[in-house]
């Protein structure tokens, strides 16, 4: 199925969703972007062999099997998940990492349980402040560094799921079967797949994938001094028309998606004259917390020529996309209006 996708690396598998598959409010599992740091198993683990442990700063260590998880109250939530490095290649100045365009994002209906339910069962010690996640994937490279990430307890206990379904189907192997963490509204780096161990800590987990990457820093700075990449920044993407397309004069539908992590989308505006003037787009389709919002602008164009189309979103907290994104070494959080502009030709 990866043949449909733009594969950047095979080992580890990193592939982005083609633009035409981003036009649906729900992104199909088969073309949902794949982002990995390690090597996952080629065949799914037998559920009878899988266990989830909860340990560290807890009153009672827990070990659960898959049926234990399934017997807990189920939650279904729409959540737009984005790779931290999505749109990295759109920066004018090159940033390090996989050259994502806009396809490192997707929206799905996730089924699972609230993480808080398990933390309450285990009982937390007073100094438990952070939750680390470890998956079953294996490190690639001689250093043997496991992909382990932690999130603050506040996030873990308020809006984080452990999910075993994706769009009504068992979680696909490439998306973390049988269980993955899902910190709603936060980037994919915070949502460990193939989950098998949760550890309560008194501080953020210390390790390569917490301290050296998924940090926003500039050249010459210590990565650990940079801000940790957490929530998704407000952003709009244009999915129709596509960059470089030639179109007849008349009504040209300009459509796309806007998303903003833990907030909602208040407004989307479109410019067809390189940012000189802006018109309000219509917010269309479903509206759900943590999920992207579709928008549409019907552009009545009469003159032939080359046009630069841009979109900008404002969220319910009053944050609006910047004209240009803030460059950083690893190219995280590119939500710049101009970086996402497209040029079309009217004939």
TAPE-V839366 format. One record per residue. RES is the residue in three letters. PHI is phi as a letter, one per 20 degrees, with the letter a starting at -180 (none if undefined). OMEGA is omega in radians with two decimals (* if undefined). Layout:
RES&PHI&OMEGA ; RES&PHI&OMEGA
This chain:
UNK&none&3.12 ; UNK&f&3.13 ; UNK&f&3.09 ; UNK&f&-2.94 ; UNK&d&3.06 ; UNK&e&-3.10 ; UNK&e&3.13 ; UNK&e&3.04 ; UNK&b&3.10 ; UNK&e&3.14 ; UNK&c&-0.01 ; UNK&f&-3.12 ; UNK&f&3.06 ; UNK&c&-3.05 ; UNK&b&-3.10 ; UNK&d&-3.09 ; UNK&f&3.04 ; UNK&f&-3.03 ; UNK&g&-3.07 ; UNK&f&3.12 ; UNK&e&3.08 ; UNK&e&-3.07 ; UNK&e&3.09 ; UNK&e&3.13 ; UNK&f&3.03 ; UNK&d&3.12 ; UNK&e&-3.10 ; UNK&f&-3.11 ; UNK&g&-3.02 ; UNK&f&-3.12 ; UNK&d&3.07 ; UNK&f&-3.03 ; UNK&g&3.11 ; UNK&d&3.12 ; UNK&c&-3.09 ; UNK&c&3.02 ; UNK&d&-3.11 ; UNK&c&-3.14 ; UNK&d&3.11 ; UNK&e&-3.09 ; UNK&f&-3.13 ; UNK&f&3.08 ; UNK&c&-3.09 ; UNK&f&3.04 ; UNK&f&3.05 ; UNK&f&-3.12 ; UNK&g&3.12 ; UNK&f&3.14 ; UNK&e&-3.03 ; UNK&e&3.07 ; UNK&c&3.02 ; UNK&d&3.11 ; UNK&d&3.06 ; UNK&c&-3.01 ; UNK&b&-3.11 ; UNK&n&-3.05 ; UNK&e&3.12 ; UNK&c&3.09 ; UNK&f&-3.09 ; UNK&b&3.09 ; UNK&f&-3.09 ; UNK&c&2.94 ; UNK&c&-3.08 ; UNK&c&2.99 ; UNK&d&-3.03 ; UNK&f&3.13 ; UNK&f&3.06 ; UNK&g&3.12 ; UNK&f&-3.09 ; UNK&f&-3.09 ; UNK&e&3.10 ; UNK&e&-3.12 ; UNK&g&-3.07 ; UNK&e&3.09 ; UNK&c&3.02 ; UNK&c&-3.04 ; UNK&c&2.96 ; UNK&e&-3.14 ; UNK&b&3.04 ; UNK&e&-3.09 ; UNK&d&-3.13 ; UNK&c&3.00 ; UNK&f&-3.13 ; UNK&g&-3.10 ; UNK&e&3.14 ; UNK&g&-3.13 ; UNK&m&-3.13 ; UNK&g&-3.05 ; UNK&f&-3.13 ; UNK&e&3.03 ; UNK&f&3.08 ; UNK&f&3.08 ; UNK&e&-3.05 ; UNK&f&3.03 ; UNK&d&-3.08 ; UNK&f&3.07 ; UNK&p&3.12 ; UNK&g&-3.05 ; UNK&e&3.10 ; UNK&f&2.94 ; UNK&e&3.10 ; UNK&d&-3.01 ; UNK&e&3.09 ; UNK&e&-3.11 ; UNK&b&3.07 ; UNK&a&3.14 ; UNK&c&-3.12 ; UNK&b&2.96 ; UNK&e&-3.06 ; UNK&d&3.10 ; UNK&d&-3.14 ; UNK&r&-3.12 ; UNK&c&3.01 ; UNK&f&3.07 ; UNK&g&-3.12 ; UNK&g&-3.12 ; UNK&g&-3.14 ; UNK&f&3.12 ; UNK&f&3.09 ; UNK&f&3.12 ; UNK&f&-3.10 ; UNK&f&-3.08 ; UNK&m&-3.06 ; UNK&e&3.03 ; UNK&f&-3.02 ; UNK&g&-3.09 ; UNK&e&3.08 ; UNK&f&-3.06 ; UNK&c&-3.09 ; UNK&c&-3.09 ; UNK&c&3.11 ; UNK&d&-3.09 ; UNK&c&3.09 ; UNK&c&-3.13 ; UNK&d&-3.12 ; UNK&e&3.13 ; UNK&f&-3.07 ; UNK&d&3.12 ; UNK&f&2.98 ; UNK&d&-3.13 ; UNK&o&-3.02 ; UNK&f&-3.09 ; UNK&f&3.09 ; UNK&m&-3.08 ; UNK&e&3.12 ; UNK&f&3.05 ; UNK&e&3.12 ; UNK&c&-3.14 ; UNK&c&3.05 ; UNK&c&3.06 ; UNK&c&3.13 ; UNK&f&3.14 ; UNK&g&-3.14 ; UNK&g&3.11 ; UNK&f&-3.10 ; UNK&f&-3.04 ; UNK&e&-3.11 ; UNK&d&-3.01 ; UNK&b&3.07 ; UNK&c&3.13 ; UNK&d&2.82 ; UNK&d&-2.96 ; UNK&d&3.10 ; UNK&c&3.07 ; UNK&c&3.11 ; UNK&c&-3.10 ; UNK&l&3.03 ; UNK&m&-3.14 ; UNK&c&3.05 ; UNK&g&-3.13 ; UNK&g&-3.13 ; UNK&f&-3.14 ; UNK&g&-3.07 ; UNK&f&3.09 ; UNK&d&2.95 ; UNK&o&-3.13 ; UNK&g&0.12 ; UNK&e&-3.04 ; UNK&b&3.04 ; UNK&c&3.01 ; UNK&f&3.10 ; UNK&b&3.08 ; UNK&e&-2.96 ; UNK&g&3.11 ; UNK&n&3.11 ; UNK&d&-3.07 ; UNK&f&-3.07 ; UNK&g&3.14 ; UNK&f&-3.12 ; UNK&e&-2.98 ; UNK&c&-3.01 ; UNK&f&-3.13 ; UNK&e&3.14 ; UNK&l&-2.98 ; UNK&f&3.05 ; UNK&b&3.13 ; UNK&b&3.03 ; UNK&c&-3.11 ; UNK&c&3.08 ; UNK&e&-3.06 ; UNK&c&3.09 ; UNK&e&-3.14 ; UNK&b&3.09 ; UNK&g&3.09 ; UNK&g&3.13 ; UNK&d&-3.12 ; UNK&r&-3.03 ; UNK&g&-3.04 ; UNK&e&2.99 ; UNK&d&-2.96 ; UNK&d&-3.06 ; UNK&d&3.09 ; UNK&c&-3.05 ; UNK&l&3.01 ; UNK&c&3.12 ; UNK&e&-3.11 ; UNK&b&-3.11 ; UNK&d&3.12 ; UNK&g&3.12 ; UNK&n&3.13 ; UNK&e&3.03 ; UNK&f&-3.13 ; UNK&g&-3.08 ; UNK&f&3.10 ; UNK&f&-3.09 ; UNK&e&3.13 ; UNK&f&3.09 ; UNK&f&3.10 ; UNK&f&-3.10 ; UNK&c&-3.03 ; UNK&f&3.14 ; UNK&e&-3.13 ; UNK&e&-3.08 ; UNK&f&-2.97 ; UNK&a&3.00 ; UNK&c&3.06 ; UNK&c&3.10 ; UNK&e&-3.14 ; UNK&d&3.11 ; UNK&b&-0.02 ; UNK&f&3.12 ; UNK&d&-3.10 ; UNK&g&3.08 ; UNK&n&-3.08 ; UNK&f&3.05 ; UNK&d&-2.99 ; UNK&c&3.06 ; UNK&f&3.05 ; UNK&f&-3.08 ; UNK&p&3.12 ; UNK&f&3.09 ; UNK&d&3.10 ; UNK&f&3.01 ; UNK&d&-3.04 ; UNK&c&3.11 ; UNK&a&-3.14 ; UNK&c&3.05 ; UNK&c&-3.12 ; UNK&b&-2.98 ; UNK&b&3.03 ; UNK&m&-3.01 ; UNK&e&3.12 ; UNK&e&3.07 ; UNK&d&3.11 ; UNK&e&3.14 ; UNK&e&-3.01 ; UNK&b&2.96 ; UNK&c&3.10 ; UNK&c&-3.10 ; UNK&c&3.01 ; UNK&d&3.10 ; UNK&d&-3.12 ; UNK&c&3.06 ; UNK&m&3.02 ; UNK&n&3.13 ; UNK&f&3.10 ; UNK&c&-3.10 ; UNK&c&3.09 ; UNK&c&3.14 ; UNK&f&3.00 ; UNK&e&3.10 ; UNK&e&3.03 ; UNK&f&-3.03 ; UNK&c&3.03 ; UNK&m&-3.02 ; UNK&f&3.09 ; UNK&c&-3.13 ; UNK&c&3.06 ; UNK&g&3.08 ; UNK&m&-3.11 ; UNK&d&3.12 ; UNK&f&3.14 ; UNK&d&3.08 ; UNK&f&3.13 ; UNK&b&-3.08 ; UNK&b&3.01 ; UNK&c&3.13 ; UNK&e&-3.02 ; UNK&e&3.11 ; UNK&e&-3.06 ; UNK&d&-3.06 ; UNK&d&-3.06 ; UNK&e&3.06 ; UNK&f&3.07 ; UNK&q&3.13 ; UNK&d&-3.08 ; UNK&c&3.03 ; UNK&d&-3.12 ; UNK&d&3.09 ; UNK&c&3.07 ; UNK&c&3.08 ; UNK&c&-3.12 ; UNK&d&3.02 ; UNK&c&-3.10 ; UNK&e&-3.04 ; UNK&f&3.03 ; UNK&d&3.09 ; UNK&n&3.14 ; UNK&e&3.14 ; UNK&d&3.10 ; UNK&g&3.06 ; UNK&f&3.10 ; UNK&f&3.04 ; UNK&c&-3.12 ; UNK&f&3.13 ; UNK&e&-3.13 ; UNK&f&3.02 ; UNK&b&-2.96 ; UNK&g&-3.08 ; UNK&e&2.98 ; UNK&m&-3.12 ; UNK&e&2.96 ; UNK&m&3.14 ; UNK&f&3.10 ; UNK&c&-3.10 ; UNK&f&3.12 ; UNK&f&-3.08 ; UNK&f&3.10 ; UNK&f&-3.09 ; UNK&d&3.11 ; UNK&f&3.03 ; UNK&c&3.08 ; UNK&d&3.08 ; UNK&c&-3.12 ; UNK&d&3.12 ; UNK&d&-3.12 ; UNK&c&*
